[in-house]
Every structure is written in C-alpha cells, then in structure tokens.
Amino acid sequence: MTPVLEARNLKRDYQIPGGLFKKGRTVHAVKGVSFSVEQGKTLAIVGESGCGKSTLARIVTMIDPATSGDMLIDGQKIDIAHEVLTSDMRRKVQIVFQNPYGTLNPRKKIGDILNEPLVINTDMKAADRKDKAMAMLKKVGLEEKHYGRYPHMFSGGQRQRVAIARALMLNPRLLVLDEPVSALDLSVQAQVLNLLADLQDEFQLTYVFISHDLSVVRYIADDVMVMYYGEAVEYGSREEVFADPKHSYTKTLFAATPRADVESIKARLARKNAA
Ligand SMILES: Nc1ncnc2c1ncn2[C@@H]1O[C@H](COP(=O)(O)OP(=O)(O)OP(=O)(O)O)[C@@H](O)[C@H]1O
C-alpha cells in the first residue's frame, strides 16, 4: 500500500547571520530523517526541546521548505523547496498547534473561522459551507449554537476542538498534531485524545503526532520516532520502541518521563481491542 506520507532523508539547515565580531553559522535542525505513515495510522515524533520536531512538523505541513530530501503525499512528490508548490498540494496536510488561542482569530466567530479555509480554497456556495461547518462542529463534539460565538467564550479543550474542526474542513490527507494536548488539563487531554482517536476511526485519518509526553504517545501511536539533535535515533512500532528502547538517549528519556493519568484512553483502547 502506498503510504499517505513518505519522507526520505529530509534535511533542514538554518543560517544564523554573523555580527560585527561574530562569524555566521549553520544550525543543522533536521539532519536527514526518513519515515512513512500509512492511511489511518499515527506516527508519533518525540524528543526533547530543540531536537527538531517542530521544524519537521513545519516541513511536513509545507509551512517551511526543507533544505534537501524528498517528501511524497500519496506517492506524489512535493516540491520541498516551495518553488512551485500549489494550493492543491498544501491543502492535503493541515496542522493543529499546541495553543489554539494563539491560532484562532479572537475577532472572528467560530463559523467564520471554519468557513475561511473553504472560502479561500473552494468555490462552495455560502449555504453549503455553513452546512459543512455545522456538521464539523458536531463531529468534534460541539453544538450548532457555538457557530456564532467567539473563541474567548470557549474553554481550552473546546478551542482545541474548534482548531481540529478547522483543520478537517478541507478533508486533508494528513493531520499534523503539534503537541495538541500539552496545554490542557489531564482530564481534558484524555477527552481530546479520545476525540482524535474517534475521528481517525471514522474518517481513516492519518496523523503525525508531535509530543514530548511519552505517556500520551504510548496510547495513541502506531509507530514512534525518537529524535535527538536533529536525527531519528529510534524508529519502529510503538511496541518495539517501548518494550526495548535501543538508544541510550531513548532509555534516559523513558526513565525521566512522568506517567500521566491516561486511564480513560487505556479503557477506550481496551474496549476497541475487545470489539
Ligand atoms: N527559524 C530558525 N532560525 C534558526 N534556528 C532555528 C529556527 N527554528 C529552529 N531553529 C533551531 O533548530 C533546532 C531545532 O528546533 P525545533 O524548534 O525544530 O525543535 P523542537 O524539538 O521542536 O523544540 P521545541 O519543542 O522547543 O519547539 C534548534 O536548535 C533551534 O534553535
């Protein structure tokens, strides 16, 4: 089966300009990383701050170009240098960030926020756009009455639901989730993770899930890639990586991670496995 996303030897360098008495230098943020994700699966990318996860997320989402390497969506090559990147290509991958309040325009109503991607990228009629936005609100566990409200009227968890709904409006092939629950309380984290899992089941969505929290990764990932200083030091199925971490960095990372309360996620997965 052709993977939804395939990355081959992706690299990203940043040039840091020099000053009067200081030489410029190059930061190798991502040093040749390869991975793939099949439809309906979740690849978690984990690692400590500065390891290059967000840079990779921005490359995969086509927000930033890569310095070299190849990226394919459904087997189709993406122009990683962004010289001829079409909007059709861009809309195939959407992203949800950690802090929805920072990415939802506070002056826009939820309905307008959900409509916006359709206005920009499609020629759908206003009535059809509204129908789609209303349906999406329900899919993410919100209600029709929320359509006319502003972001500040919602809780953190509800705002993240809006961000997820907005990301799904263009029926993307891939959703990049960049620390999507890290800013939320534990009980709300579990609800949002359950929502993501339900949406994945229903729409066969494919996720790249960026996280530093291994207790979350353990319950949502199919595959895990551990990054360290721009390199993938570990990559395999969740079971393999968790049962037998090979790299010394991964062992340290696992030992240092507090176990969060993810009982409800565990229960949900147990139910799913039993069904
Ligand atoms: N725009 C930029 N210009 C220069 N250096 C950058 C830029 N963006 C990231 N870097 C550097 O690239 C490296 C990887 O950063 P990146 O933000 O991808 O890591 P991260 O693992 O996502 O960290 P965090 O979790 O803190 O966001 C770091 O050394 C960072 O300082």
Ligand as a Chemical Component Dictionary entry (heavy atoms), coordinates in Angstrom:
data_LIG
# 
_chem_comp.id                   LIG 
_chem_comp.type                 NON-POLYMER 
_chem_comp.pdbx_formal_charge   0 
_chem_comp.three_letter_code    LIG 
# 
loop_
_chem_comp_atom.comp_id 
_chem_comp_atom.atom_id 
_chem_comp_atom.alt_atom_id 
_chem_comp_atom.type_symbol 
_chem_comp_atom.charge 
_chem_comp_atom.model_Cartn_x 
_chem_comp_atom.model_Cartn_y 
_chem_comp_atom.model_Cartn_z 
_chem_comp_atom.pdbx_ordinal 
LIG N1  N1  N 0 13.962 29.935 12.364 1  
LIG C1  C1  C 0 15.052 29.425 12.937 2  
LIG N2  N2  N 0 16.251 30.015 12.794 3  
LIG C2  C2  C 0 17.347 29.492 13.348 4  
LIG N3  N3  N 0 17.367 28.354 14.082 5  
LIG C3  C3  C 0 16.203 27.711 14.259 6  
LIG C4  C4  C 0 14.978 28.210 13.708 7  
LIG N4  N4  N 0 13.976 27.358 14.059 8  
LIG C5  C5  C 0 14.555 26.389 14.795 9  
LIG N5  N5  N 0 15.876 26.591 14.920 10 
LIG C6  C6  C 0 16.842 25.737 15.632 11 
LIG O1  O1  O 0 16.695 24.419 15.120 12 
LIG C7  C7  C 0 16.777 23.458 16.173 13 
LIG C8  C8  C 0 15.508 22.621 16.221 14 
LIG O2  O2  O 0 14.398 23.463 16.638 15 
LIG P1  P1  P 0 12.885 22.960 16.730 16 
LIG O3  O3  O 0 12.054 24.133 17.116 17 
LIG O4  O4  O 0 12.530 22.246 15.496 18 
LIG O5  O5  O 0 12.974 21.922 17.912 19 
LIG P2  P2  P 0 11.787 21.288 18.777 20 
LIG O6  O6  O 0 12.217 19.913 19.113 21 
LIG O7  O7  O 0 10.510 21.428 18.087 22 
LIG O8  O8  O 0 11.799 22.175 20.076 23 
LIG P3  P3  P 0 10.532 22.790 20.849 24 
LIG O9  O9  O 0 9.796  21.628 21.424 25 
LIG O10 O10 O 0 11.186 23.666 21.888 26 
LIG O11 O11 O 0 9.760  23.571 19.828 27 
LIG C9  C9  C 0 17.036 24.247 17.443 28 
LIG O12 O12 O 0 18.432 24.272 17.665 29 
LIG C10 C10 C 0 16.537 25.632 17.114 30 
LIG O13 O13 O 0 17.237 26.622 17.844 31 
# 
loop_
_chem_comp_bond.comp_id 
_chem_comp_bond.atom_id_1 
_chem_comp_bond.atom_id_2 
_chem_comp_bond.value_order 
_chem_comp_bond.pdbx_ordinal 
LIG N1  C1  SING 1  
LIG C1  N2  SING 2  
LIG C1  C4  DOUB 3  
LIG N2  C2  DOUB 4  
LIG C2  N3  SING 5  
LIG N3  C3  DOUB 6  
LIG C3  C4  SING 7  
LIG C3  N5  SING 8  
LIG C4  N4  SING 9  
LIG N4  C5  DOUB 10 
LIG C5  N5  SING 11 
LIG N5  C6  SING 12 
LIG C6  O1  SING 13 
LIG C6  C10 SING 14 
LIG O1  C7  SING 15 
LIG C7  C8  SING 16 
LIG C7  C9  SING 17 
LIG C8  O2  SING 18 
LIG O2  P1  SING 19 
LIG P1  O3  DOUB 20 
LIG P1  O4  SING 21 
LIG P1  O5  SING 22 
LIG O5  P2  SING 23 
LIG P2  O6  DOUB 24 
LIG P2  O7  SING 25 
LIG P2  O8  SING 26 
LIG O8  P3  SING 27 
LIG P3  O9  DOUB 28 
LIG P3  O10 SING 29 
LIG P3  O11 SING 30 
LIG C9  O12 SING 31 
LIG C9  C10 SING 32 
LIG C10 O13 SING 33 
# 
